[in-house]
């Protein structure tokens, strides 16, 4: 009897960990930085979101989608933010040290929807794509909040003056004036990351 139980547990636990690693898991969202999309001010309970790991294995991300990532300034913390720009995009920043930032290769620019209450790229700059753990695809709890988290339009945050990538292109053309070039900042960051396996239920900081 005990041998059967132990044998089943020895098989089930590794299989569960592998499933969470490959497919996804549910996490509780804490904080207000993603309001109103997550944890809206008029709702007293925390949202629980489905974090899809399978969909990011090829690092195919879209502007405007919500992702879970390892916080660059605190590797022990998971945060949830929206992708504003991808590599090659020049972002008009609301609070960074430079008014414009060109996102380097292999990176993205993330922000919370609630500006001023968010620890995001306006604090730590562009983020390596390797730090993204999952895509937030749905709010799954509470039941009255069930919904798909579709990407939102963030085109107004991209600077046409400085240039941005268009879909299907690896390069981008920049059109800018001399004084604007002085404001744009091109960054090269270290993309080496370490990965730790998620628990079956985590909290992510908004």
C-alpha positions in Angstrom: 0.0 0.0 0.0 2.6 2.5 1.1 4.9 1.5 -1.8 2.0 2.3 -4.2 1.4 5.7 -2.6 5.0 6.6 -2.6 5.5 5.5 -6.1 2.5 7.5 -7.3 3.7 10.6 -5.5 7.2 10.2 -6.9 5.7 10.2 -10.4 3.0 12.8 -9.9 5.1 15.6 -8.3 7.7 15.7 -11.1 5.0 15.5 -13.7 3.1 18.4 -12.1 6.3 20.5 -12.0 7.0 19.8 -15.6 3.4 20.7 -16.5 3.6 24.0 -14.8 7.0 24.7 -16.4 5.8 24.0 -19.9 2.1 25.1 -19.9 1.3 27.6 -17.3 -0.2 28.3 -13.9 -2.5 30.6 -12.0 -1.2 33.5 -9.9 -2.7 36.1 -7.6 -2.2 39.7 -8.7 -1.1 42.1 -5.9 -1.0 45.8 -6.0 -2.6 48.6 -8.1 0.0 49.3 -10.8 -2.1 47.5 -13.5 -5.4 49.3 -12.7 -7.9 49.4 -14.3 -7.0 46.2 -16.3 -6.2 44.2 -13.2 -7.4 44.7 -9.6 -9.7 47.6 -10.5 -10.2 50.3 -7.8 -13.9 49.5 -7.5 -13.2 45.8 -6.8 -12.0 44.9 -3.3 -10.8 41.4 -4.2 -7.5 40.5 -5.9 -7.6 39.1 -9.5 -6.2 35.7 -10.3 -4.7 35.4 -13.7 -3.8 32.5 -16.0 -0.1 32.7 -16.9 0.6 31.0 -20.2 4.2 29.7 -20.4 3.7 27.6 -23.5 2.9 30.6 -25.7 6.2 32.4 -25.1 8.6 29.6 -25.8 9.5 31.2 -29.1 9.7 34.7 -27.6 7.0 36.0 -29.9 5.6 38.9 -28.1 3.2 41.7 -29.1 3.0 45.3 -28.1 0.1 45.9 -25.7 0.0 42.4 -24.1 0.4 41.7 -20.4 3.3 39.6 -19.3 4.8 38.2 -16.0 8.5 38.8 -15.6 11.3 38.6 -13.1 11.9 42.0 -11.7 15.3 43.3 -12.9 16.0 45.2 -9.7 14.8 42.3 -7.4 15.3 38.9 -9.0 13.3 37.2 -6.2 10.1 39.0 -7.2 7.7 38.4 -10.1 5.9 41.4 -11.5 3.2 41.8 -14.1 3.3 44.6 -16.7 2.2 45.6 -20.2 4.7 45.5 -23.1 4.8 49.0 -24.6 7.7 48.5 -27.1 9.8 45.8 -28.7 13.4 45.9 -30.0 14.0 48.8 -32.4 11.0 50.8 -31.1 11.7 54.3 -29.8 9.5 55.0 -26.8 8.1 58.3 -25.5 8.7 57.8 -21.8 6.5 59.4 -19.2 9.1 59.3 -16.4 12.4 57.9 -17.4 15.7 59.8 -17.3 15.5 60.3 -21.1 12.4 61.6 -22.9 13.0 59.0 -25.7 14.5 55.5 -25.4 15.3 53.2 -28.3 14.8 49.6 -27.2 17.9 47.5 -27.8 18.0 44.1 -29.5 16.6 41.2 -27.4 14.7 43.6 -25.0 11.3 45.2 -24.5 9.8 48.2 -22.7 7.2 47.4 -20.0 5.0 49.6 -17.9 2.1 49.4 -15.5 -1.2 50.9 -16.7 -1.4 53.0 -13.5 1.5 55.4 -14.1 3.2 56.8 -11.0 2.3 53.7 -9.0 4.4 51.2 -11.0 7.9 49.8 -10.7 8.6 49.3 -14.4 10.9 50.3 -17.3 10.6 54.0 -16.3 12.7 53.0 -13.3 14.9 50.1 -14.5 15.0 50.7 -18.3 14.5 48.2 -21.1 14.0 44.6 -20.0 15.7 41.5 -21.5 13.1 39.2 -23.1 14.7 36.3 -21.2 13.3 37.8 -18.0 9.7 37.2 -19.2 8.2 34.1 -17.6 4.7 34.0 -19.0 1.9 35.8 -20.8 -1.2 36.7 -18.8 -4.0 35.4 -21.0 -7.1 35.5 -18.8 -8.6 36.6 -15.5 -9.9 33.4 -14.0 -11.0 34.5 -10.5 -13.3 36.0 -9.1 -16.0 34.6 -11.4 -17.5 38.0 -12.1 -14.1 39.1 -13.4 -13.7 36.3 -15.9 -12.3 37.7 -19.1 -9.7 37.4 -21.8 -6.8 39.8 -21.5 -6.4 41.0 -25.1 -3.5 43.3 -26.1 -4.4 47.0 -26.1 -3.3 49.6 -28.6 -0.1 51.3 -27.5 0.8 52.9 -30.9 0.5 56.4 -29.3 3.6 55.6 -27.2 5.8 54.9 -30.2 7.7 57.8 -31.6 7.3 58.0 -35.4 9.8 60.9 -35.4 12.6 58.6 -34.1 11.4 55.6 -36.1 10.0 52.2 -35.0 9.9 48.7 -36.4 7.1 47.6 -38.5 5.7 44.1 -38.4 7.7 41.5 -40.4 10.8 43.6 -40.4 14.1 43.0 -38.6 15.4 46.5 -39.1 13.8 49.9 -38.7 14.3 53.3 -40.2 14.8 56.3 -38.0 13.7 59.8 -39.0 14.7 62.5 -36.6 16.0 66.0 -36.1 19.4 66.7 -34.6 18.0 68.0 -31.4 15.8 65.0 -31.0 18.7 62.7 -31.5 20.3 64.2 -28.4 17.3 63.1 -26.4 17.1 59.5 -27.7 19.0 56.9 -25.6 20.2 53.7 -27.1 20.9 51.0 -24.4 22.7 47.7 -24.5 22.0 45.5 -21.5 23.1 42.1 -20.3 20.5 39.5 -21.2 21.9 36.7 -19.1 19.2 35.5 -16.7 18.7 32.7 -14.2 15.5 30.8 -14.0 13.7 29.2 -11.0 10.8 26.9 -11.3 7.4 28.4 -10.4 5.1 27.0 -7.6 1.7 25.9 -8.6 0.2 29.1 -7.2 2.2 32.3 -7.0 1.7 36.0 -6.3 2.8 38.5 -8.9 3.3 42.2 -8.0 1.4 44.7 -9.9 
